[in-house]
Amino acid sequence: MGGSQVIPYDWDSVGVTFARRGGYYVALRALGVEFAADYGVRDYCVIALTEGQVIRIAGVTRYGTRAGLLYLLNNPNIFDLSGDRVLLLGWVDTNGNGLVELEEVFVLMSWS
């Protein structure tokens, strides 16, 4: 769990790339669409079920990673139900309190 460099993984193998600008991760690209984070306001996360049944979570920033963890903890069977192996989540701080809350996390897309 963590950003794309915490525990390196070949994210390209599941159709995801992370973009850096100025030394910081600022966006991710999935299935040809770029999703740009706005630190502390809007973020994105990928949850992937990889070889050996390992679940990997990577946000663009720490807010996206937390959003992914909250979502997974509240939906532990997400991969059993859909049959997909990759899930892209979004998070927007709708109430402006600077916290990632489950009701602010939403599914953007999923694929195998």
Biopython code that builds the backbone (N, CA, C, O; Angstrom):
import numpy as np
from Bio.PDB.StructureBuilder import StructureBuilder

atoms = [
    (1, "MET", "N", (0.848, -1.171, 0.000)),
    (1, "MET", "CA", (0.000, 0.000, 0.000)),
    (1, "MET", "C", (0.890, 1.228, 0.000)),
    (1, "MET", "O", (1.915, 1.262, 0.680)),
    (2, "GLY", "N", (0.507, 2.205, -0.740)),
    (2, "GLY", "CA", (1.234, 3.458, -0.800)),
    (2, "GLY", "C", (1.355, 3.926, -2.224)),
    (2, "GLY", "O", (0.877, 3.265, -3.146)),
    (3, "GLY", "N", (1.984, 5.050, -2.408)),
    (3, "GLY", "CA", (2.169, 5.591, -3.745)),
    (3, "GLY", "C", (2.905, 4.611, -4.639)),
    (3, "GLY", "O", (3.373, 3.563, -4.193)),
    (4, "SER", "N", (2.995, 4.963, -5.876)),
    (4, "SER", "CA", (3.527, 4.019, -6.856)),
    (4, "SER", "C", (4.988, 3.667, -6.632)),
    (4, "SER", "O", (5.471, 2.713, -7.241)),
    (5, "GLN", "N", (5.713, 4.389, -5.790)),
    (5, "GLN", "CA", (7.116, 4.085, -5.531)),
    (5, "GLN", "C", (7.367, 3.442, -4.174)),
    (5, "GLN", "O", (8.482, 2.994, -3.910)),
    (6, "VAL", "N", (6.363, 3.386, -3.310)),
    (6, "VAL", "CA", (6.569, 2.819, -1.975)),
    (6, "VAL", "C", (6.945, 1.351, -2.066)),
    (6, "VAL", "O", (7.968, 0.930, -1.527)),
    (7, "ILE", "N", (6.131, 0.588, -2.738)),
    (7, "ILE", "CA", (6.444, -0.808, -3.040)),
    (7, "ILE", "C", (6.352, -0.906, -4.555)),
    (7, "ILE", "O", (5.269, -1.121, -5.100)),
    (8, "PRO", "N", (7.479, -0.750, -5.239)),
    (8, "PRO", "CA", (7.433, -0.702, -6.712)),
    (8, "PRO", "C", (6.692, -1.888, -7.314)),
    (8, "PRO", "O", (6.813, -3.025, -6.858)),
    (9, "TYR", "N", (5.927, -1.585, -8.342)),
    (9, "TYR", "CA", (5.142, -2.581, -9.050)),
    (9, "TYR", "C", (5.018, -2.097, -10.493)),
    (9, "TYR", "O", (5.015, -0.893, -10.747)),
    (10, "ASP", "N", (4.919, -3.002, -11.409)),
    (10, "ASP", "CA", (4.766, -2.664, -12.817)),
    (10, "ASP", "C", (3.307, -2.284, -13.087)),
    (10, "ASP", "O", (2.520, -3.094, -13.577)),
    (11, "TRP", "N", (2.969, -1.047, -12.759)),
    (11, "TRP", "CA", (1.589, -0.586, -12.934)),
    (11, "TRP", "C", (1.161, -0.613, -14.391)),
    (11, "TRP", "O", (-0.028, -0.743, -14.684)),
    (12, "ASP", "N", (2.112, -0.493, -15.305)),
    (12, "ASP", "CA", (1.777, -0.592, -16.726)),
    (12, "ASP", "C", (1.118, -1.931, -17.044)),
    (12, "ASP", "O", (0.306, -2.022, -17.965)),
    (13, "SER", "N", (1.463, -2.962, -16.290)),
    (13, "SER", "CA", (0.907, -4.298, -16.553)),
    (13, "SER", "C", (-0.599, -4.362, -16.300)),
    (13, "SER", "O", (-1.269, -5.280, -16.774)),
    (14, "VAL", "N", (-1.136, -3.391, -15.553)),
    (14, "VAL", "CA", (-2.586, -3.333, -15.321)),
    (14, "VAL", "C", (-3.198, -2.104, -15.989)),
    (14, "VAL", "O", (-4.342, -1.744, -15.711)),
    (15, "GLY", "N", (-2.424, -1.456, -16.879)),
    (15, "GLY", "CA", (-2.963, -0.346, -17.658)),
    (15, "GLY", "C", (-2.921, 1.015, -16.985)),
    (15, "GLY", "O", (-3.706, 1.899, -17.329)),
    (16, "VAL", "N", (-2.015, 1.196, -16.028)),
    (16, "VAL", "CA", (-1.956, 2.450, -15.270)),
    (16, "VAL", "C", (-0.536, 3.004, -15.283)),
    (16, "VAL", "O", (0.429, 2.254, -15.135)),
    (17, "THR", "N", (-0.413, 4.302, -15.459)),
    (17, "THR", "CA", (0.868, 4.984, -15.286)),
    (17, "THR", "C", (0.663, 6.185, -14.372)),
    (17, "THR", "O", (-0.410, 6.789, -14.342)),
    (18, "PHE", "N", (1.703, 6.515, -13.637)),
    (18, "PHE", "CA", (1.667, 7.670, -12.747)),
    (18, "PHE", "C", (2.555, 8.758, -13.335)),
    (18, "PHE", "O", (3.662, 8.477, -13.795)),
    (19, "ALA", "N", (2.078, 9.990, -13.323)),
    (19, "ALA", "CA", (2.821, 11.111, -13.899)),
    (19, "ALA", "C", (3.435, 11.957, -12.802)),
    (19, "ALA", "O", (2.791, 12.284, -11.805)),
    (20, "ARG", "N", (4.722, 12.311, -13.013)),
    (20, "ARG", "CA", (5.440, 13.187, -12.085)),
    (20, "ARG", "C", (5.733, 14.512, -12.771)),
    (20, "ARG", "O", (6.047, 14.565, -13.960)),
    (21, "ARG", "N", (5.625, 15.558, -12.007)),
    (21, "ARG", "CA", (6.048, 16.882, -12.465)),
    (21, "ARG", "C", (6.701, 17.578, -11.295)),
    (21, "ARG", "O", (6.144, 17.622, -10.198)),
    (22, "GLY", "N", (7.883, 18.124, -11.526)),
    (22, "GLY", "CA", (8.588, 18.813, -10.450)),
    (22, "GLY", "C", (8.939, 17.908, -9.284)),
    (22, "GLY", "O", (9.047, 18.380, -8.152)),
    (23, "GLY", "N", (9.119, 16.614, -9.535)),
    (23, "GLY", "CA", (9.488, 15.677, -8.481)),
    (23, "GLY", "C", (8.324, 15.102, -7.702)),
    (23, "GLY", "O", (8.523, 14.240, -6.846)),
    (24, "TYR", "N", (7.104, 15.562, -7.983)),
    (24, "TYR", "CA", (5.928, 15.081, -7.257)),
    (24, "TYR", "C", (4.978, 14.368, -8.206)),
    (24, "TYR", "O", (4.880, 14.718, -9.382)),
    (25, "TYR", "N", (4.282, 13.368, -7.685)),
    (25, "TYR", "CA", (3.241, 12.717, -8.468)),
    (25, "TYR", "C", (2.031, 13.635, -8.510)),
    (25, "TYR", "O", (1.588, 14.153, -7.485)),
    (26, "VAL", "N", (1.507, 13.824, -9.707)),
    (26, "VAL", "CA", (0.407, 14.767, -9.871)),
    (26, "VAL", "C", (-0.804, 14.162, -10.585)),
    (26, "VAL", "O", (-1.887, 14.748, -10.562)),
    (27, "ALA", "N", (-0.636, 13.007, -11.214)),
    (27, "ALA", "CA", (-1.739, 12.441, -11.980)),
    (27, "ALA", "C", (-1.496, 10.967, -12.231)),
    (27, "ALA", "O", (-0.390, 10.454, -12.056)),
    (28, "LEU", "N", (-2.557, 10.303, -12.647)),
    (28, "LEU", "CA", (-2.411, 8.945, -13.150)),
    (28, "LEU", "C", (-3.187, 8.847, -14.446)),
    (28, "LEU", "O", (-4.144, 9.585, -14.680)),
    (29, "ARG", "N", (-2.755, 7.923, -15.278)),
    (29, "ARG", "CA", (-3.408, 7.680, -16.555)),
    (29, "ARG", "C", (-3.871, 6.236, -16.564)),
    (29, "ARG", "O", (-3.108, 5.311, -16.285)),
    (30, "ALA", "N", (-5.154, 6.068, -16.895)),
    (30, "ALA", "CA", (-5.736, 4.728, -16.962)),
    (30, "ALA", "C", (-6.605, 4.639, -18.206)),
    (30, "ALA", "O", (-7.456, 5.496, -18.443)),
    (31, "LEU", "N", (-6.388, 3.615, -18.985)),
    (31, "LEU", "CA", (-7.153, 3.373, -20.208)),
    (31, "LEU", "C", (-7.196, 4.603, -21.104)),
    (31, "LEU", "O", (-8.220, 4.900, -21.720)),
    (32, "GLY", "N", (-6.067, 5.320, -21.171)),
    (32, "GLY", "CA", (-5.948, 6.468, -22.068)),
    (32, "GLY", "C", (-6.491, 7.784, -21.534)),
    (32, "GLY", "O", (-6.479, 8.782, -22.255)),
    (33, "VAL", "N", (-6.962, 7.817, -20.303)),
    (33, "VAL", "CA", (-7.510, 9.046, -19.714)),
    (33, "VAL", "C", (-6.625, 9.473, -18.550)),
    (33, "VAL", "O", (-6.270, 8.654, -17.702)),
    (34, "GLU", "N", (-6.267, 10.763, -18.509)),
    (34, "GLU", "CA", (-5.459, 11.259, -17.396)),
    (34, "GLU", "C", (-6.353, 11.872, -16.325)),
    (34, "GLU", "O", (-7.279, 12.627, -16.622)),
    (35, "PHE", "N", (-6.058, 11.532, -15.074)),
    (35, "PHE", "CA", (-6.777, 12.039, -13.918)),
    (35, "PHE", "C", (-5.790, 12.821, -13.063)),
    (35, "PHE", "O", (-4.908, 12.232, -12.437)),
    (36, "ALA", "N", (-5.932, 14.146, -13.031)),
    (36, "ALA", "CA", (-4.988, 15.013, -12.330)),
    (36, "ALA", "C", (-5.468, 15.296, -10.914)),
    (36, "ALA", "O", (-6.615, 15.689, -10.700)),
    (37, "ALA", "N", (-4.578, 15.090, -9.954)),
    (37, "ALA", "CA", (-4.889, 15.362, -8.546)),
    (37, "ALA", "C", (-4.704, 16.843, -8.244)),
    (37, "ALA", "O", (-3.943, 17.540, -8.915)),
    (38, "ASP", "N", (-5.404, 17.298, -7.239)),
    (38, "ASP", "CA", (-5.238, 18.639, -6.679)),
    (38, "ASP", "C", (-5.013, 18.401, -5.191)),
    (38, "ASP", "O", (-5.968, 18.150, -4.455)),
    (39, "TYR", "N", (-3.773, 18.477, -4.743)),
    (39, "TYR", "CA", (-3.370, 18.028, -3.409)),
    (39, "TYR", "C", (-4.305, 18.534, -2.311)),
    (39, "TYR", "O", (-4.501, 19.738, -2.142)),
    (40, "GLY", "N", (-4.876, 17.581, -1.570)),
    (40, "GLY", "CA", (-5.757, 17.896, -0.453)),
    (40, "GLY", "C", (-7.174, 18.252, -0.838)),
    (40, "GLY", "O", (-8.004, 18.520, 0.030)),
    (41, "VAL", "N", (-7.467, 18.260, -2.142)),
    (41, "VAL", "CA", (-8.803, 18.621, -2.618)),
    (41, "VAL", "C", (-9.420, 17.511, -3.457)),
    (41, "VAL", "O", (-10.591, 17.168, -3.292)),
    (42, "ARG", "N", (-8.606, 16.948, -4.371)),
    (42, "ARG", "CA", (-9.085, 15.904, -5.288)),
    (42, "ARG", "C", (-7.923, 14.952, -5.548)),
    (42, "ARG", "O", (-6.788, 15.381, -5.755)),
    (43, "ASP", "N", (-8.220, 13.663, -5.533)),
    (43, "ASP", "CA", (-7.169, 12.676, -5.763)),
    (43, "ASP", "C", (-7.767, 11.426, -6.377)),
    (43, "ASP", "O", (-8.985, 11.272, -6.468)),
    (44, "TYR", "N", (-6.870, 10.528, -6.798)),
    (44, "TYR", "CA", (-7.267, 9.295, -7.463)),
    (44, "TYR", "C", (-6.434, 8.143, -6.936)),
    (44, "TYR", "O", (-5.334, 8.334, -6.419)),
    (45, "CYS", "N", (-6.976, 6.949, -7.074)),
    (45, "CYS", "CA", (-6.325, 5.762, -6.537)),
    (45, "CYS", "C", (-6.635, 4.564, -7.417)),
    (45, "CYS", "O", (-7.712, 4.464, -8.005)),
    (46, "VAL", "N", (-5.671, 3.658, -7.493)),
    (46, "VAL", "CA", (-5.864, 2.390, -8.169)),
    (46, "VAL", "C", (-5.744, 1.283, -7.131)),
    (46, "VAL", "O", (-4.822, 1.267, -6.315)),
    (47, "ILE", "N", (-6.693, 0.366, -7.182)),
    (47, "ILE", "CA", (-6.619, -0.859, -6.385)),
    (47, "ILE", "C", (-6.557, -1.999, -7.389)),
    (47, "ILE", "O", (-7.430, -2.129, -8.248)),
    (48, "ALA", "N", (-5.523, -2.822, -7.279)),
    (48, "ALA", "CA", (-5.353, -3.918, -8.238)),
    (48, "ALA", "C", (-5.174, -5.240, -7.509)),
    (48, "ALA", "O", (-4.459, -5.323, -6.511)),
    (49, "LEU", "N", (-5.822, -6.255, -8.013)),
    (49, "LEU", "CA", (-5.626, -7.620, -7.553)),
    (49, "LEU", "C", (-4.611, -8.240, -8.501)),
    (49, "LEU", "O", (-4.921, -8.512, -9.661)),
    (50, "THR", "N", (-3.405, -8.460, -8.009)),
    (50, "THR", "CA", (-2.306, -8.900, -8.870)),
    (50, "THR", "C", (-2.008, -10.384, -8.648)),
    (50, "THR", "O", (-2.681, -11.064, -7.873)),
    (51, "GLU", "N", (-0.991, -10.858, -9.343)),
    (51, "GLU", "CA", (-0.606, -12.263, -9.254)),
    (51, "GLU", "C", (-0.433, -12.679, -7.797)),
    (51, "GLU", "O", (0.032, -11.901, -6.965)),
    (52, "GLY", "N", (-0.807, -13.889, -7.513)),
    (52, "GLY", "CA", (-0.717, -14.395, -6.151)),
    (52, "GLY", "C", (-1.791, -13.836, -5.228)),
    (52, "GLY", "O", (-1.676, -13.928, -4.006)),
    (53, "GLN", "N", (-2.840, -13.253, -5.817)),
    (53, "GLN", "CA", (-3.953, -12.690, -5.045)),
    (53, "GLN", "C", (-3.497, -11.575, -4.099)),
    (53, "GLN", "O", (-4.026, -11.438, -2.995)),
    (54, "VAL", "N", (-2.520, -10.784, -4.534)),
    (54, "VAL", "CA", (-2.035, -9.646, -3.755)),
    (54, "VAL", "C", (-2.836, -8.419, -4.153)),
    (54, "VAL", "O", (-2.986, -8.128, -5.340)),
    (55, "ILE", "N", (-3.348, -7.707, -3.172)),
    (55, "ILE", "CA", (-4.070, -6.464, -3.430)),
    (55, "ILE", "C", (-3.100, -5.311, -3.252)),
    (55, "ILE", "O", (-2.486, -5.156, -2.196)),
    (56, "ARG", "N", (-2.967, -4.500, -4.300)),
    (56, "ARG", "CA", (-2.079, -3.339, -4.270)),
    (56, "ARG", "C", (-2.920, -2.077, -4.344)),
    (56, "ARG", "O", (-3.876, -1.998, -5.116)),
    (57, "ILE", "N", (-2.554, -1.084, -3.529)),
    (57, "ILE", "CA", (-3.261, 0.193, -3.488)),
    (57, "ILE", "C", (-2.240, 1.292, -3.715)),
    (57, "ILE", "O", (-1.210, 1.334, -3.042)),
    (58, "ALA", "N", (-2.517, 2.184, -4.662)),
    (58, "ALA", "CA", (-1.619, 3.313, -4.907)),
    (58, "ALA", "C", (-2.432, 4.538, -5.285)),
    (58, "ALA", "O", (-3.176, 4.524, -6.265)),
    (59, "GLY", "N", (-2.286, 5.589, -4.506)),
    (59, "GLY", "CA", (-2.902, 6.859, -4.831)),
    (59, "GLY", "C", (-1.890, 7.767, -5.491)),
    (59, "GLY", "O", (-0.683, 7.540, -5.405)),
    (60, "VAL", "N", (-2.389, 8.795, -6.148)),
    (60, "VAL", "CA", (-1.482, 9.786, -6.709)),
    (60, "VAL", "C", (-0.749, 10.474, -5.556)),
    (60, "VAL", "O", (0.465, 10.666, -5.620)),
    (61, "THR", "N", (-1.489, 10.849, -4.493)),
    (61, "THR", "CA", (-0.894, 11.397, -3.276)),
    (61, "THR", "C", (-1.429, 10.599, -2.094)),
    (61, "THR", "O", (-2.167, 9.630, -2.271)),
    (62, "ARG", "N", (-1.057, 11.006, -0.908)),
    (62, "ARG", "CA", (-1.507, 10.284, 0.285)),
    (62, "ARG", "C", (-3.024, 10.297, 0.442)),
    (62, "ARG", "O", (-3.593, 9.381, 1.036)),
    (63, "TYR", "N", (-3.677, 11.317, -0.081)),
    (63, "TYR", "CA", (-5.140, 11.377, 0.010)),
    (63, "TYR", "C", (-5.785, 10.275, -0.826)),
    (63, "TYR", "O", (-6.753, 9.651, -0.392)),
    (64, "GLY", "N", (-5.261, 10.038, -2.003)),
    (64, "GLY", "CA", (-5.773, 8.964, -2.844)),
    (64, "GLY", "C", (-5.526, 7.598, -2.240)),
    (64, "GLY", "O", (-6.386, 6.719, -2.301)),
    (65, "THR", "N", (-4.344, 7.417, -1.653)),
    (65, "THR", "CA", (-4.031, 6.145, -1.011)),
    (65, "THR", "C", (-4.985, 5.883, 0.145)),
    (65, "THR", "O", (-5.480, 4.767, 0.303)),
    (66, "ARG", "N", (-5.246, 6.907, 0.952)),
    (66, "ARG", "CA", (-6.189, 6.749, 2.069)),
    (66, "ARG", "C", (-7.596, 6.452, 1.547)),
    (66, "ARG", "O", (-8.307, 5.627, 2.121)),
    (67, "ALA", "N", (-7.994, 7.108, 0.478)),
    (67, "ALA", "CA", (-9.314, 6.847, -0.108)),
    (67, "ALA", "C", (-9.425, 5.386, -0.529)),
    (67, "ALA", "O", (-10.449, 4.745, -0.294)),
    (68, "GLY", "N", (-8.376, 4.863, -1.149)),
    (68, "GLY", "CA", (-8.379, 3.464, -1.568)),
    (68, "GLY", "C", (-8.468, 2.510, -0.391)),
    (68, "GLY", "O", (-9.200, 1.521, -0.437)),
    (69, "LEU", "N", (-7.722, 2.808, 0.659)),
    (69, "LEU", "CA", (-7.753, 1.953, 1.849)),
    (69, "LEU", "C", (-9.134, 1.974, 2.500)),
    (69, "LEU", "O", (-9.660, 0.920, 2.856)),
    (70, "LEU", "N", (-9.721, 3.143, 2.658)),
    (70, "LEU", "CA", (-11.062, 3.239, 3.243)),
    (70, "LEU", "C", (-12.077, 2.464, 2.409)),
    (70, "LEU", "O", (-12.919, 1.746, 2.948)),
    (71, "TYR", "N", (-11.988, 2.617, 1.098)),
    (71, "TYR", "CA", (-12.921, 1.921, 0.227)),
    (71, "TYR", "C", (-12.773, 0.409, 0.359)),
    (71, "TYR", "O", (-13.764, -0.309, 0.484)),
    (72, "LEU", "N", (-11.529, -0.070, 0.329)),
    (72, "LEU", "CA", (-11.286, -1.504, 0.437)),
    (72, "LEU", "C", (-11.749, -2.057, 1.784)),
    (72, "LEU", "O", (-12.350, -3.130, 1.836)),
    (73, "LEU", "N", (-11.479, -1.340, 2.867)),
    (73, "LEU", "CA", (-11.906, -1.808, 4.191)),
    (73, "LEU", "C", (-13.422, -1.915, 4.301)),
    (73, "LEU", "O", (-13.937, -2.753, 5.041)),
    (74, "ASN", "N", (-14.132, -1.069, 3.568)),
    (74, "ASN", "CA", (-15.590, -1.081, 3.615)),
    (74, "ASN", "C", (-16.218, -1.911, 2.508)),
    (74, "ASN", "O", (-17.433, -2.103, 2.487)),
    (75, "ASN", "N", (-15.402, -2.400, 1.593)),
    (75, "ASN", "CA", (-15.870, -3.245, 0.486)),
    (75, "ASN", "C", (-14.864, -4.366, 0.259)),
    (75, "ASN", "O", (-14.259, -4.438, -0.811)),
    (76, "PRO", "N", (-14.674, -5.242, 1.245)),
    (76, "PRO", "CA", (-13.586, -6.229, 1.160)),
    (76, "PRO", "C", (-13.742, -7.252, 0.038)),
    (76, "PRO", "O", (-12.769, -7.912, -0.326)),
    (77, "ASN", "N", (-14.922, -7.393, -0.506)),
    (77, "ASN", "CA", (-15.149, -8.401, -1.547)),
    (77, "ASN", "C", (-15.273, -7.792, -2.936)),
    (77, "ASN", "O", (-15.900, -8.388, -3.812)),
    (78, "ILE", "N", (-14.696, -6.627, -3.154)),
    (78, "ILE", "CA", (-14.893, -5.931, -4.431)),
    (78, "ILE", "C", (-14.481, -6.761, -5.635)),
    (78, "ILE", "O", (-15.127, -6.688, -6.680)),
    (79, "PHE", "N", (-13.434, -7.536, -5.513)),
    (79, "PHE", "CA", (-12.988, -8.311, -6.665)),
    (79, "PHE", "C", (-13.793, -9.589, -6.828)),
    (79, "PHE", "O", (-13.924, -10.093, -7.944)),
    (80, "ASP", "N", (-14.329, -10.118, -5.751)),
    (80, "ASP", "CA", (-15.179, -11.305, -5.841)),
    (80, "ASP", "C", (-16.482, -10.984, -6.562)),
    (80, "ASP", "O", (-17.000, -11.811, -7.313)),
    (81, "LEU", "N", (-17.011, -9.785, -6.336)),
    (81, "LEU", "CA", (-18.325, -9.436, -6.857)),
    (81, "LEU", "C", (-18.297, -9.073, -8.336)),
    (81, "LEU", "O", (-19.223, -9.419, -9.070)),
    (82, "SER", "N", (-17.260, -8.388, -8.783)),
    (82, "SER", "CA", (-17.265, -7.873, -10.154)),
    (82, "SER", "C", (-16.535, -8.763, -11.151)),
    (82, "SER", "O", (-16.865, -8.760, -12.336)),
    (83, "GLY", "N", (-15.556, -9.516, -10.692)),
    (83, "GLY", "CA", (-14.729, -10.289, -11.599)),
    (83, "GLY", "C", (-13.614, -9.467, -12.223)),
    (83, "GLY", "O", (-12.721, -10.021, -12.864)),
    (84, "ASP", "N", (-13.656, -8.132, -12.041)),
    (84, "ASP", "CA", (-12.586, -7.282, -12.542)),
    (84, "ASP", "C", (-11.377, -7.399, -11.631)),
    (84, "ASP", "O", (-11.476, -7.895, -10.509)),
    (85, "ARG", "N", (-10.227, -6.934, -12.129)),
    (85, "ARG", "CA", (-8.990, -7.034, -11.350)),
    (85, "ARG", "C", (-8.378, -5.671, -11.031)),
    (85, "ARG", "O", (-7.412, -5.592, -10.272)),
    (86, "VAL", "N", (-8.929, -4.600, -11.602)),
    (86, "VAL", "CA", (-8.401, -3.255, -11.355)),
    (86, "VAL", "C", (-9.574, -2.309, -11.129)),
    (86, "VAL", "O", (-10.581, -2.368, -11.835)),
    (87, "LEU", "N", (-9.430, -1.446, -10.146)),
    (87, "LEU", "CA", (-10.476, -0.495, -9.792)),
    (87, "LEU", "C", (-9.844, 0.883, -9.692)),
    (87, "LEU", "O", (-8.820, 1.046, -9.028)),
    (88, "LEU", "N", (-10.433, 1.868, -10.337)),
    (88, "LEU", "CA", (-9.970, 3.246, -10.257)),
    (88, "LEU", "C", (-10.986, 4.040, -9.437)),
    (88, "LEU", "O", (-12.172, 4.084, -9.763)),
    (89, "LEU", "N", (-10.503, 4.656, -8.380)),
    (89, "LEU", "CA", (-11.348, 5.446, -7.490)),
    (89, "LEU", "C", (-10.992, 6.915, -7.576)),
    (89, "LEU", "O", (-9.863, 7.278, -7.905)),
    (90, "GLY", "N", (-11.962, 7.748, -7.279)),
    (90, "GLY", "CA", (-11.738, 9.178, -7.142)),
    (90, "GLY", "C", (-12.110, 9.610, -5.739)),
    (90, "GLY", "O", (-12.875, 8.928, -5.057)),
    (91, "TRP", "N", (-11.580, 10.727, -5.309)),
    (91, "TRP", "CA", (-11.921, 11.334, -4.020)),
    (91, "TRP", "C", (-11.963, 12.840, -4.200)),
    (91, "TRP", "O", (-11.070, 13.423, -4.816)),
    (92, "VAL", "N", (-12.995, 13.466, -3.666)),
    (92, "VAL", "CA", (-13.105, 14.921, -3.651)),
    (92, "VAL", "C", (-13.518, 15.334, -2.242)),
    (92, "VAL", "O", (-14.473, 14.794, -1.685)),
    (93, "ASP", "N", (-12.797, 16.290, -1.673)),
    (93, "ASP", "CA", (-13.094, 16.798, -0.332)),
    (93, "ASP", "C", (-14.313, 17.713, -0.409)),
    (93, "ASP", "O", (-14.185, 18.937, -0.432)),
    (94, "THR", "N", (-15.483, 17.109, -0.447)),
    (94, "THR", "CA", (-16.719, 17.867, -0.679)),
    (94, "THR", "C", (-17.094, 18.801, 0.462)),
    (94, "THR", "O", (-17.762, 19.811, 0.239)),
    (95, "ASN", "N", (-16.672, 18.477, 1.681)),
    (95, "ASN", "CA", (-17.029, 19.343, 2.804)),
    (95, "ASN", "C", (-15.892, 20.272, 3.231)),
    (95, "ASN", "O", (-16.052, 21.056, 4.166)),
    (96, "GLY", "N", (-14.753, 20.189, 2.558)),
    (96, "GLY", "CA", (-13.657, 21.114, 2.797)),
    (96, "GLY", "C", (-12.933, 20.980, 4.121)),
    (96, "GLY", "O", (-12.275, 21.921, 4.564)),
    (97, "ASN", "N", (-13.047, 19.806, 4.770)),
    (97, "ASN", "CA", (-12.394, 19.652, 6.072)),
    (97, "ASN", "C", (-10.992, 19.065, 5.989)),
    (97, "ASN", "O", (-10.339, 18.892, 7.018)),
    (98, "GLY", "N", (-10.517, 18.757, 4.790)),
    (98, "GLY", "CA", (-9.161, 18.238, 4.616)),
    (98, "GLY", "C", (-8.987, 16.777, 4.976)),
    (98, "GLY", "O", (-7.860, 16.282, 5.007)),
    (99, "LEU", "N", (-10.080, 16.074, 5.251)),
    (99, "LEU", "CA", (-10.033, 14.664, 5.615)),
    (99, "LEU", "C", (-10.628, 13.814, 4.502)),
    (99, "LEU", "O", (-11.539, 14.243, 3.795)),
    (100, "VAL", "N", (-10.099, 12.606, 4.358)),
    (100, "VAL", "CA", (-10.683, 11.651, 3.425)),
    (100, "VAL", "C", (-11.759, 10.882, 4.176)),
    (100, "VAL", "O", (-11.479, 10.200, 5.162)),
    (101, "GLU", "N", (-12.982, 10.998, 3.702)),
    (101, "GLU", "CA", (-14.108, 10.307, 4.341)),
    (101, "GLU", "C", (-14.776, 9.411, 3.306)),
    (101, "GLU", "O", (-14.832, 9.747, 2.123)),
    (102, "LEU", "N", (-15.276, 8.279, 3.758)),
    (102, "LEU", "CA", (-15.802, 7.262, 2.857)),
    (102, "LEU", "C", (-16.860, 7.824, 1.905)),
    (102, "LEU", "O", (-16.874, 7.458, 0.730)),
    (103, "GLU", "N", (-17.722, 8.678, 2.370)),
    (103, "GLU", "CA", (-18.789, 9.213, 1.518)),
    (103, "GLU", "C", (-18.257, 10.129, 0.408)),
    (103, "GLU", "O", (-19.010, 10.520, -0.485)),
    (104, "GLU", "N", (-16.979, 10.469, 0.460)),
    (104, "GLU", "CA", (-16.368, 11.301, -0.570)),
    (104, "GLU", "C", (-15.619, 10.475, -1.631)),
    (104, "GLU", "O", (-15.082, 11.032, -2.589)),
    (105, "VAL", "N", (-15.586, 9.170, -1.457)),
    (105, "VAL", "CA", (-14.853, 8.265, -2.358)),
    (105, "VAL", "C", (-15.843, 7.635, -3.336)),
    (105, "VAL", "O", (-16.926, 7.205, -2.939)),
    (106, "PHE", "N", (-15.470, 7.583, -4.604)),
    (106, "PHE", "CA", (-16.369, 7.051, -5.620)),
    (106, "PHE", "C", (-15.585, 6.239, -6.659)),
    (106, "PHE", "O", (-14.401, 6.476, -6.894)),
    (107, "VAL", "N", (-16.274, 5.285, -7.264)),
    (107, "VAL", "CA", (-15.685, 4.433, -8.302)),
    (107, "VAL", "C", (-15.809, 5.141, -9.643)),
    (107, "VAL", "O", (-16.892, 5.577, -10.033)),
    (108, "LEU", "N", (-14.684, 5.249, -10.343)),
    (108, "LEU", "CA", (-14.692, 5.837, -11.676)),
    (108, "LEU", "C", (-14.795, 4.766, -12.760)),
    (108, "LEU", "O", (-15.563, 4.911, -13.711)),
    (109, "MET", "N", (-14.017, 3.691, -12.615)),
    (109, "MET", "CA", (-14.070, 2.600, -13.599)),
    (109, "MET", "C", (-13.389, 1.366, -13.027)),
    (109, "MET", "O", (-12.637, 1.436, -12.055)),
    (110, "SER", "N", (-13.675, 0.248, -13.655)),
    (110, "SER", "CA", (-13.005, -1.002, -13.299)),
    (110, "SER", "C", (-12.807, -1.814, -14.571)),
    (110, "SER", "O", (-13.560, -1.673, -15.535)),
    (111, "TRP", "N", (-11.791, -2.662, -14.561)),
    (111, "TRP", "CA", (-11.491, -3.488, -15.714)),
    (111, "TRP", "C", (-10.667, -4.700, -15.313)),
    (111, "TRP", "O", (-10.158, -4.786, -14.196)),
    (112, "SER", "N", (-10.547, -5.629, -16.244)),
    (112, "SER", "CA", (-9.756, -6.844, -16.007)),
    (112, "SER", "C", (-8.403, -6.732, -16.649)),
    (112, "SER", "O", (-7.598, -7.658, -16.557)),
]
sb = StructureBuilder()
sb.init_structure("model")
sb.init_model(0)
sb.init_chain("A")
sb.init_seg("    ")
for serial, (resi, resn, name, xyz) in enumerate(atoms, 1):
    if name == "N":
        sb.init_residue(resn, " ", resi, " ")
    sb.init_atom(name, np.array(xyz, "f"), 0.0, 1.0, " ", f" {name:<3s}", serial, name[0])
structure = sb.get_structure()
